[in-house]
Amino acid sequence: MRHIALLCVAFAVFVAAQANAKVQATDDRGVTVTLDAPPQRIVSLLPSLSETVCALDRCGRLVGVDRYSNYPASLRQLPQVGGGIDPNIEAIVALKPDLVLMSPASRVAQRLEALGLKVFAIDAHSYAGVRRATHAIGALLGVADPDKVWQAAQAGVDRVARSLPPQAHGLRVYYEVSRGPYAAGAASFLGETLARLGVQNIVPASLGPFPKLNPEYVVRADPDLIIVSQEGITDITGRPGWGGIRAVRERRICALSQDQTDVVVRPGPLLAEGARILADCIVGKGLSK
């Protein structure tokens, strides 16, 4: 019995030491953030980061999110502190977070830090970036093996890719992420997903992850399939000269709902779910007769 008691004490000491161990990671600003212990009160200002925290099994530590964080559904019950670019500083401070996660594009990092808050700014535009963000957040949260989350996402994408019929390979695809038109290039995580699915992106990596295109570029490229949000489909079909594009002419346009778009455009642990939505577009519209 004395031996068991000693083991219990040793385990309790180990757990206490782990809970109070310092954690650190370097963000996209080049700032190394050090915490005396894994954070217990987290505010996230980017949906993909909120999803990453939850995928790392620390969802219960989120005390506030941006207005767009909606997965898992439990996040909708948390206090919303505005958008990632225009958050409510007072609302964030009132939540007393010991860590704020945000995009490097946000302009409020210095203001929050001046108020004594710890800020970690990170985002991803590629698969490598998603993995890096997962590891960095996992390190700050004290997660022993954050790579499991990344590997699970990769395995899921591979399963989706294997499920596509051979005739899908080589299909020429144009993915419009927003009006402009702004496209998902081959260098983006969306472009990487399309490549993993075996289709050809009409926007090469040399143009950047999410380039703004001249509409004539798409007309000349003449894609077999266009993927766009439901909001943008009317605009696409009415553009000058676009009626001659094969995808428009043959009605091979896949219009994603808002919920589907939320999944597909977020570079985080839902990569496999996003790949499944894109695969359904490829089969349902790209290969339709």
C-alpha positions, 0 to 999 in steps of 0.5 A: 500500500505504501508503494502505491501511495508513493506512486500516486504522489509521484504522479501528482507531482509529475502532473503538477509539474507539467501543468506549470511547465513553461511553453513557448513558440515563435509566431509569424511575426518572428516573436517568440511567445513564452508562457509560464504554463499552458494557457487556460483562457484563450481568445481566438480571432481566426476560425482556422485557429479556433478549429485547431485548438479544438482539434488539439482537444483543448476546446474547453479553454476557449473563452471567446472567438471572432464572429466567424468561428462556428465549428464545432457548433459549441463555439457559437455559444461563446462570447463573440469579440468582433472580426479578426481584423476589427476585434472589440479590444474592450470585449477581449480584455474583459474576458481576461485571456492568458493567450490571444490567437490571431492572424498576422494581418490583424492590426491590433496585436500591439494594442493588446500587448500594450494592455499586458496580453499575450498574443500569438499571430499565425496563419497558413496559406499552404499545407506546410503552413497548416502543419507549422501552425498546428505544431506551434499552437500545440506547443503553446497548449502543452499538447504532447503530440500535435502531429497526430492532428496533422497526420489525421488530416493528411490521411483523410485527404488521401482517402478522398483522393483515392475515392475519385474515379480515374476520369477525374484526373487531369480535369482543368479547374478554376476555383474563385475564392471571391469577386475580383476575381481572386482565385485559389492558385496552385501555391495555396492550400486549396491549390494543393488540395486540388493537386492531391485530388489529381485535377489541374489548376488553371492558375499556376503557382507562379501567380501566388497563392490567391492572385487577382486575375484579369477576367480574360485570363480565365476566358483564355484558360477555358476551364472544364469546371468552375468552383465558386460560392453560391453568392458569386455564381450569378456574377460569373455567368453574366460576365462579358465573354464568359458565356463561351467558357466550356464550364459555363456553356455546359453548366459545369459550375459548382456553387458551394453553400456558405457552410461548405465554403467555411470548411473549404477555405479554412487552412486547418484541421478540416482539410479532409472535409474540404477535400471531400466537398471539392471531390463532390464538386468534381464528380457531381459537376466536372464529370457530369454529362 
